[in-house]
Amino acid sequence: MPVNAATADPDFARTPDSDIVRTATVEAPRTERLLSVDLLRGLTIAVMILVNNQPGNKGFFELRHAQWNGFTLTDLVFPTFLFLVGLSVVLSMAARLAKGASRRTLFLHTLRRSAILVFFGLIVNTFPFQHLDSIRFYGVLQRTAICYLIVGTLCLLRSGWKDKAVIAIACLISYWLLMRYVPVPGCGIPTHEIPINDPNCNLTSYIDRAIFAPQHLYQRVRDPEGLLSTLPAISTALYGVLAGMWLRTKRSNACKAAGIAVAGVVLVSSGLLWSIVFPLNKKLWTSSFSLLAGGLSLLLLAASVYIIDAKRWGRSGLAANEAPAIYKPLMVFGTNSILAYMVSELLPPIFSQVKSADGNILRTLHYKLDWLIPGHGWPELCYGLIAVLVTWLIVLPFYRKRIFLRV
């Protein structure tokens, strides 16, 4: 895993200072670095680690994914991460173009990053001992890599926003048309013989089963990061691209926050309306889910930009790029997101190899918390918070030394 010092561009973690996008005829304005983006990313990673470490099935409802149709706080985490990936693509590419990098160089760089993300995803899926006959090829980092490659390529091909908006809408509508009208072999036509989001008889699951044997899929008959459902996930990343373009305009931070909030309300409303005929479903990443989650991500970004960058809460007397001490706990994750995610995913398998009287040290910890802390969901919450703290302590020295995992 190559690492670079602070002078490098670390994964998706840093919002570049004084970005400039140069095209053949237009030079965009300089923009102040937005600490809000780093902090929102840090919060997203912290919540991701928390919800990924909820042992058993007794955790609070909002800290677990919806069982099928529906929506919880946990379902918002991954879409927000993808949204921020799209946003960061705009900012990081602007910085590199300003330094004289060619578009060909940036495309090869994007391609390499995507390949390494896929490799990291396979490490997460197979660590520490996973036979190749049952390896899972899909995953969070794999989907992130695909979306990153596609939106990065789109940004390099054309600098405008209209084509990105059209493609985002096209992905949503195309996915709905496929899921609504294409017959599922052996099952029938959705909304006629079968529900549109039938758990097993849907086009997304059918395609994944046609590509991979059951042992290669996360849930045997389906995979939440399947191939076809990546289509609306690309739209989620494109919302971030569009938000990044808006953040780079000459408008004030307060105006930017207001515009993002309006867009968020529009997307949330559209998602809720569409959910009447195409229900919210994170495992299928339905078009309605993409809109709702994207809208909520926009609202979170708007609040963050307004409070941190427009009102400069807690930052009076500080330089534009300087973060006050109260922000730094989230900056640890926000500036090293891929490292934090990898650490959080690889630690549990490592600790599970440490034997104890109850089987392994993780099971013992859960039993102890269950005994010490009464109440439904509270032991699981404490377990997740411990996972967040341990991951934070491991990533903290990298933040202090200004060392960032670069893919």
N, C-alpha and C positions, 0 to 999 in steps of 0.2 A: 504494500500500500504506500505509494509515494506521498510524501508530505512536503509542503513548501512553507516558508516563513511568511510573515504578514504582507510582504511585498508582492506575493503571488495572488492569483485569483482563486480562492478556495471554493470548490464545488459550486453549489448554488447559494453559498452562505452569505456573501457580502454584497451589499448594495454599493456600487462603485461611486466614488466621489466625482463630482463635477462631470457627469456623463455628457458626451457630445455624440450625436449621430450625424455622420456626414454622408450625404448622398451625392449624386452627380451635380445637383443644382441647389440643394438646400442644406444649410447648416443649422441644426437645432440648438436651442438655448442651453446654457449650463443650468444644472439643477442641483440644489443642495441635497446632500445625502439624507435619506429618510431613515432614521433609526426605527421608525415604526415597522418597517418591513422586517428587519432583523428580529425585533421583539415579537412580532406576530409569528414569525417562523419558530422562534424559541418556544413560545407558548404552545404552538401546534405539536412540536416534537415532544415537549413535556407531557402533554395530554395523550399523545400517541403511546408513549412508554407506559403511562398510567393504565390506559385501557387495555393494552396488550398484556398486562400482568395482573389479570383478575382471575385467580385460581378458582376452579370449581364452577358452579352455576348459581351461586348465592349472591353475587355482586349486585350492586344497585342497577336498576333498569337502564339508566342513562349511561352507565359505564359498560354496557354490553351492546353488541350489534342487535338490531331488530332481527327477530328469528327469520322472518321472510319479508312480506310487505310491511312498510312502516318506516319510521325514522327515529333515531335517537342521537344524542350528543356524540356518541362514539362513531356513528355513521358519517359525521361531518369531518372527522380528522383527516382521513386520506384525501378527500376532495380538496380540502384547504391546502394540504401539502402540494398537490398537483397544481392548484391555482397559483401558489407562490413560486413553483418551478417556472410556470409560464411567465409570470411577472419578472422573475430574475433573468430569464433569457433576454428580455428587452434591455434591461439595465447592463448586464455583463457584456452583451454584444456591442452595445453603444460604446462602452469603455474601450473595448479592443479595437473597434473601428477608429476611434479617436486616436489610438496609438499607432495607427497605420497598418493594422493587420488587413490582409486581403480577405475577400469573401470565400475564396477557395480554402484558405488556411483555416478560417473559422468553421467551414463545413467539415473539414477533416477533423478538426478539434471536437466538434459536436459529435461526429461519428465515433471517435475514440472514446469520448466520455460515455456515450450510450452503451458501447460494448463493455466498458469496465463496470458500469452499473448492472448490466445483465450478469456479469461474472460475480459481482458482489451478491446479487440476488441468489445465484446458484449456491454460493458459499453458505448463505443464511439457510437455504433449504436443505442442505446436506450435512451441515455441521452438527455434531462432531463425527458421527458414524452413520452414513446413509448409503445403502446399496444402490448402485446405478439402476437396477431393475425397478426401483420404486421412487426414483427421484421426481420431485415436482418441478416442472419447467416454468410454470407461471409463478407470479409473485408480485409483491409491492414494488420492488426495485425494477423488476422486468417491465411492468406497466409504466413506471416512471420513465424508464429509458426510452420506450417506444414513443411516449408522448413528448418527451424532451427532444428526441430526434426530429419528429414531425414538425413541431411548432418552431424549433430552431431553424429548420430548413425553410419553412414558410417565411420566417422573418428575414432570412438571407436573400430569398428570391425577390420579395417585394417589401418595401418599407411602409406602405400604407396600411390603414386599419380596416378599410371596407371589405377587402377580400378575406381577412381573418374572421370578420363577423359573418360573412356569407358562408364560409366553410364551417364555422361553429354551428350555425343554424342547419346547414345541409347534413351534418353528422347526426344531429338530433332527429331530424325528420326521417332521414334514411333508416336509422336504427328502428324508429317506431314503425315505419312501413314494413320492414323486414320481420319484426316481431309480431306485427298485427296480421299481415296478409300472406306470408309464406307458410305453406303447410309443413308441419313437423312430421317427418316420416314415422309411421307407426302410431301416430297420435291423432292427427287431424289438423283442422284449421283453427288457429287461435280465435277466441270469442265465439266460436261455433261449437266444435266438438270439445275444446279444452279452453280453460281460462288463458288470458293473454300472458299472465305471469305464473303459469303452472310450474311448480318447483322442479319437476323432472322432465316434463314434456314442453320444452321451449326451445327455440332455434339456437340460442346461445349454448345451452347445455348439450344439445344434439351435436353441434359442430365440435365442441371440445371432446366429446366422447368418440367422435369419428377420427379425431387427430391422435388422441392419447388413450391408452388403456386406463381403466379405473384407478389403478394404483398410482398413476401419475397426476391425478386430480385431487385437489384439496379435500373435497367432500365426496370423492369416489364417483358420484354421478354428475357432478358439476364443479366449477371452480370460480370463486368470486372475482378473480383477475383473468377471466377467460378471453379468448381471442376477439369474438364479435363485440363484446361489451366494452372493448377498448375504444370503439368508435365514439360513443358519447363521452368517454373520459378525455378524449382529445379536445372536445368542446370545453371541458372543465379547464384544461390548461390554456386554451385560447382566451377564456375569460380573463385569466391572469395576464396574458399578452396585451389584451386591450386595456386593462387597468394600468399596466406599466407604461403604455403609450400615453395614456391620459396623465399619469403622474409626471411625465417629462415635458408637459406643456409649460407655457409661461405663466399660467394662472397661479394665484396664491394657494397655499396649502389648504386654507379653509374652503376655497372654491373647489379644489380638487376633492376634498373629503365630501363635500355636498354632492358633487357629480357622481362619485362612486356610490354614495348612499342611495341616490335616486335609481341608479342602475341596479343596485342590490334589491330594492323594493320591486322593481319591474320583474327581475328574474324570479324572486320568491313567489310573487303573485302568479306568474306564468307557470311555474312548477306546480303550484297547488291546483291551479285550474286543469292542467294537463293530467294531473294525478287521478282525476275523476275517471278517465278512460285508460290511462296508462299508469297504474299505481306506483308509488314511491317504492323503490327496491334497490338497496345498495349492492346486493350480491349480483344483480343483473345490471346495475348502473343504468337504470331506466332513464329515458330522456327527461321525465319529470323530476327524477332524483338529481340529475345533473344540474338542472335549472335551480332547484331549491337549494342544493348544497352550494352551488356557485353564487347564488344571491346572498346566502348567509355569509360566505367568505368575503364577498364584497362589503357587506355591512360591517364585518369585523375589521376589515382594512380601513374603511371609512372612519370608524371610531378611533382606531389606532393612529391614523394620520392626523385627525383633528386634535386628539388629546396630546400626542407626543410631538408632532411636527408643527401644527398650527398654534396651539396654545402653549406648547413647550413646557408641559407640566413637569416640574422637578428639574428643569434644565436652565433656570434663570442664571445668568452670569457665565454659562458654559459656552464653549465654542460649538459651531454647528455640528461637527463630527464627534463631539465628546459626549459620552453617556454617563449620567450620574450613577452613583453606587447602587441606587434602588433598582436600576435597570439591569445591572450586570449579571444577576443570577440567570435571567432569560437569555442574555447575550451569549452565555457559555454554550447553550444549545443552538441559538440562532445563528451564530457564526461558524458552527461546525456541525451542521445538521446530519450529514451523511455519517460522520464518525460517531455521533451520538446514537443514531439509529443502529449502526452496525454493532456497537458495544451492547446496546440494550437487547439485541436479538441473539448475540453470541454468549452473553453471560449466563442465561438460564441453562443452556445445555452443558456449560462447564460446571456450574454448581450442582447440576443434577447427577454428575458423576461422583460427587463427594458423598460417601455413604454415611448413614446415621442409623440410629435404632429404629426410626420410622421408615427407613428406605433410603432417603437422601436428605440433604440439608434443607432443600427447598420445602419438602413436605413437612419436615420438622418445624420450620419457621411458620408454615401455615397453621399447623396444629397448635403451636404455642399462641399465635395471635388469636385463633378461634377460642382458645381457653381463657386468655387474658382479657379480650375485648368482647363483651356481650353485644348482641343485636345483629339483625340481618344486614349483611352488606358491609358492616364496619371493618371486620377483620380483612376482607378482600381489599377494601380501600386502603388500609394501612399497608398491606402487602405491596400494592401497586406504588404507594408513595415511597416505600423503602427502595423499590426498584428504580424509581426516578432519582432518589438521592444517591444511590450507589453509582448509577450511570453518570450523574452530574459530577461526583467526586473524581471519577476517572477522567472525564473530559476537561475538568477545570485546569489541570496543569498545562494542557495544550493551549487553552485560551490565554493563560498567563504568559506563556512563552511565545505567543503569537504564531503557533504552529497549527496549520489547518489541513485536514485531509483533502487532497485534490485528486479528482478522478479524471 
